[in-house]
Amino acid sequence: MKRSLLEVENLTKIFDTKYGDLTAVDGVSFTLEEGKTLGLVGESGCGKSTTGRAILRLIEPTSGKVWFKGEDVTTANKSQLRILRKSMQIIFQDPFASLNPRKNVSDLVSEPLRWYKIYKNKKEKDSYVNKLMETVGLTQRLKSVYPHELDGGRRQRIGIARALALDPKLIICDEPVSALDVSIQAQILNLLKELQKERQLSFLFITHDLSVVNHFSDEIAVMYLGQIVEKAPSKELFNKPLHPYTQALLSAIPIPEVGERSERIMLKGEITSPINVKEDCHFSPRCRYAFDKCFHSRPKLEMISPNHFVACHLCTQKTT
């Protein structure tokens, strides 16, 4: 049976703290097809970035499975993981913190090539670097420049060039435009779209900005306290959000048209602690529709309509 490019099954990450077990990622499952983009959205602290890093094993998952091109990433040894990572890359949120300040642009871009011994001599190295810089829109005169001398947009282009250096199939974008000005955000997003079309790249696009992910993703998965509470094609999620949390998130998006104002859903109540979590709906203390079952039973992510999945007792009750 042919597998998807990326398959994540019941991925869980628990951190041991002095207060108890902190569940950052709680049984996350999804698939990502080649050449497609899955947007992973939610509030800060919901586990989006931890999910991305656990997939790449930049942090070790507590349990669950990750398959990439049919190979089990979670059981791969050091040498196998080194091979797999050529095809699995990441663009970090902060383009300054993710770059070594002691290295210039040429050295930063060529670092992945050096680790995997892609080039044989300086001439080959320069050829690779020139091509990568041209691909991401960086001029050759910047080769000897250091990160602190560049603006955020150019620094993020370096991060993209590094991610592309080994010709990957999957790139995890961990809030790649959140630290940039709006005009620069558009440039970076357009660049990523062009690269996806040219190279058949797949993106896991992690962000808290729904207005960005709407135009960039084929599918969107909404996370709340470590769990995916809704997943659907991008257009359907925006036109017909089913989970109360998704509805609240969408109501907060500013509408540019004068007079076009939908009702803002204000979330009240306290956020459930991720430490020593209970078997209930984590969103129930803030949900205006919560009933008795929500406080005693955790809803499963179930398909409500074709390719539209929701973890909500209210939604599943309506369809039964």
C-alpha positions in Angstrom: 0.0 0.0 0.0 1.4 3.4 -1.0 1.9 5.7 1.9 1.6 9.5 2.0 4.9 11.5 2.0 4.5 12.2 5.8 2.3 10.2 8.2 2.0 11.1 11.9 0.2 8.8 14.2 -0.6 9.5 17.9 2.5 11.6 18.3 2.9 12.6 22.0 5.5 14.6 23.8 5.5 14.9 27.6 8.0 16.9 29.5 8.9 16.0 33.1 8.6 19.1 35.3 8.7 19.7 39.1 5.0 20.2 39.0 4.2 17.0 37.1 4.0 15.7 33.6 3.5 18.5 31.1 1.8 17.2 27.9 2.9 19.5 25.1 1.7 17.2 22.2 -1.2 14.9 22.9 -1.9 12.1 20.4 -1.5 14.2 17.2 -2.3 12.3 13.9 -2.3 13.6 10.3 -1.0 12.9 6.8 0.6 15.2 4.3 0.7 14.5 0.6 3.6 15.3 -1.7 3.5 18.8 -3.1 0.8 19.9 -0.6 0.8 22.3 2.4 -0.8 21.5 5.8 -1.3 24.6 8.0 -1.0 23.9 11.7 -2.6 26.8 13.7 -3.4 27.6 17.3 -2.6 29.9 20.2 1.0 30.3 21.5 1.8 27.4 23.7 -0.6 24.9 22.1 2.2 22.6 21.0 2.6 23.6 17.3 6.4 24.1 17.3 6.9 21.1 19.6 5.0 18.9 17.1 7.2 20.1 14.2 10.4 19.5 16.1 9.2 16.1 17.3 8.5 15.0 13.7 12.1 15.7 12.8 13.3 14.3 16.2 15.0 17.6 17.1 13.3 16.7 20.3 12.6 13.1 21.0 8.8 12.2 21.1 7.5 10.3 24.1 5.4 8.0 22.0 3.7 7.7 18.6 4.9 7.1 15.1 6.2 9.2 12.2 6.7 7.8 8.7 8.4 9.7 6.0 8.3 8.2 2.5 7.3 4.9 4.2 10.3 4.9 6.6 9.8 5.0 10.3 11.5 8.1 11.6 10.8 7.4 15.3 12.9 4.1 15.3 15.7 5.3 12.9 19.2 5.1 14.3 21.7 8.0 14.1 23.0 7.1 10.6 19.5 6.4 9.2 18.3 9.7 10.6 21.2 11.5 9.0 20.1 10.2 5.6 16.4 11.0 6.3 17.2 14.5 7.3 18.5 15.3 3.8 14.9 15.2 2.7 13.4 16.8 5.8 14.3 20.3 6.7 13.1 23.2 8.9 12.8 27.0 8.7 12.9 28.5 12.2 10.8 31.3 13.5 13.5 33.7 14.4 15.9 34.3 11.4 18.5 35.9 13.6 18.6 33.4 16.5 18.8 30.5 14.1 22.0 31.8 12.3 25.5 31.6 13.7 26.6 35.3 14.1 30.2 34.3 13.6 29.6 33.1 10.0 29.0 35.1 6.9 26.3 34.4 4.3 28.4 32.2 2.2 29.4 30.0 5.1 25.9 29.8 6.5 24.4 28.8 3.2 27.1 26.2 2.5 27.0 24.6 6.0 24.5 21.8 5.1 26.5 21.1 1.9 29.7 20.8 4.0 28.1 18.4 6.5 26.9 16.1 3.8 30.1 16.5 1.7 28.1 17.7 -1.4 31.0 19.7 -2.9 34.5 18.6 -3.7 36.4 21.9 -3.8 35.9 25.7 -3.3 34.9 26.2 -6.9 32.0 23.7 -6.5 31.0 25.2 -3.2 30.9 28.7 -4.6 28.7 27.4 -7.5 26.2 25.8 -5.1 26.1 28.9 -2.9 25.6 31.3 -5.9 22.7 29.1 -7.2 21.0 28.9 -3.8 21.4 32.7 -3.2 19.9 33.4 -6.6 17.0 31.0 -5.9 16.0 32.8 -2.8 16.6 36.3 -4.1 19.9 37.2 -2.4 22.5 39.2 -4.4 26.1 37.9 -4.7 27.5 41.0 -3.0 26.0 39.7 0.3 28.2 36.6 0.4 30.8 38.1 2.8 28.1 39.9 5.0 27.2 38.8 8.5 23.7 38.2 9.8 23.6 41.3 12.1 24.2 43.5 9.0 21.0 42.3 7.3 17.3 43.0 7.8 14.9 40.3 8.9 13.7 39.5 5.4 17.2 38.8 4.1 18.1 36.8 7.2 15.0 34.6 6.6 16.0 34.1 3.0 19.3 32.7 4.3 17.3 30.3 6.4 15.3 29.2 3.3 18.4 28.8 1.3 19.9 26.5 4.0 16.7 24.5 4.1 16.8 24.1 0.3 20.5 23.2 0.1 20.1 19.4 0.3 17.1 19.4 -2.1 14.5 18.2 0.5 11.0 16.9 -0.1 9.5 18.2 3.2 10.1 21.6 4.9 8.6 22.4 8.3 8.0 26.1 8.4 7.9 27.1 12.1 6.2 30.5 12.0 8.7 31.7 9.3 7.1 35.1 8.8 5.8 36.1 12.3 9.0 38.1 13.1 8.8 40.1 9.8 7.1 43.2 8.6 3.9 42.7 6.7 5.4 43.7 3.3 8.3 41.3 3.9 5.9 38.6 4.9 4.2 38.7 1.5 7.6 38.4 -0.3 8.6 35.4 1.8 5.3 33.7 1.3 5.3 34.3 -2.4 8.9 32.9 -2.6 7.9 29.7 -0.7 4.9 29.3 -3.1 7.1 29.6 -6.1 9.7 27.1 -4.7 6.9 24.7 -3.9 5.7 24.8 -7.5 9.2 24.4 -9.0 10.4 21.7 -6.7 7.2 19.8 -5.7 7.9 20.6 -2.0 5.6 19.7 0.8 5.2 22.2 3.7 4.0 21.8 7.3 3.3 25.4 7.9 3.1 26.3 11.6 1.6 29.6 12.5 -0.8 31.5 14.8 -2.0 33.7 11.9 -5.1 32.3 10.3 -5.2 35.0 7.6 -1.7 33.9 6.4 -2.4 30.2 6.5 -5.7 30.6 4.6 -3.9 31.7 1.4 -1.0 29.3 1.8 -2.4 25.9 2.8 -4.3 23.2 1.1 -5.5 21.9 4.5 -5.6 23.4 8.0 -5.3 21.6 11.3 -6.3 23.6 14.4 -4.5 22.7 17.7 -5.6 23.4 21.2 -3.5 22.4 24.2 -1.6 19.7 22.3 -4.5 18.2 20.4 -5.9 18.7 16.9 -9.5 19.7 17.4 -10.4 20.3 13.8 -8.9 19.5 10.4 -10.3 20.3 7.0 -9.5 21.7 3.5 -8.6 25.4 3.9 -11.6 26.8 2.0 -14.1 24.6 3.9 -12.6 25.4 7.3 -13.1 29.1 6.7 -16.5 28.7 5.2 -17.9 26.2 7.7 -15.9 26.0 10.9 -17.5 23.4 13.3 -15.4 23.4 16.5 -16.3 26.3 18.9 -12.6 27.1 19.2 -12.1 27.3 15.5 -15.1 29.6 15.3 -13.7 31.9 18.0 -10.3 32.1 16.1 -11.9 32.9 12.8 -14.1 35.6 14.4 -10.9 37.4 15.6 -9.6 37.9 12.0 -9.8 41.6 11.1 -12.1 42.3 8.1 -10.8 45.2 5.8 -14.1 46.1 4.3 -16.0 49.0 6.0 -19.3 47.8 7.5 -18.3 44.1 7.1 -18.2 43.1 10.7 -19.0 39.6 12.1 -19.7 38.9 15.7 -16.5 38.5 17.7 -16.7 35.4 19.9 -15.0 36.2 23.2 -13.5 33.3 25.0 -14.0 33.3 28.8 -12.8 31.1 31.6 -9.4 29.8 32.4 -7.2 27.7 30.0 -6.8 24.1 31.2 -3.4 23.3 32.6 -1.3 21.0 30.4 0.2 19.5 33.5 -1.3 16.1 34.6 -4.1 16.5 32.1 -7.5 14.9 32.7 -9.6 12.7 30.3 -12.0 15.5 29.4 -12.4 18.1 26.6 -9.6 20.5 27.3 -11.6 23.4 25.7 -14.7 22.8 27.9 -13.9 25.5 30.6 -14.0 28.1 27.8 -16.7 26.7 25.6 -20.1 28.4 25.5 -21.7 25.1 24.3 -20.2 22.8 26.9 -22.5 20.2 28.5 -21.9 17.5 31.1 -20.2 15.0 28.8 -17.6 17.5 27.9 -16.3 17.7 31.4 -15.9 13.9 31.9 -15.0 12.5 28.4 -12.4 13.4 25.9 -13.8 13.7 22.3 -12.1 11.8 19.5 -11.2 13.4 16.2 -13.9 12.1 13.9 -14.9 12.7 10.3 -18.1 14.7 10.1 -18.1 15.2 6.4 -15.6 14.2 3.6 -12.1 15.2 4.8 -13.5 17.3 7.6 -12.5 16.1 11.0 -13.7 17.5 14.4 -13.0 16.5 18.0 -16.2 17.8 19.7 -19.0 16.0 21.5 -21.5 18.6 20.3 -20.6 18.2 16.6 -20.6 14.4 16.7 -23.9 14.4 18.6 -25.5 16.4 15.8 -24.4 13.9 13.2 -25.6 10.8 15.0 
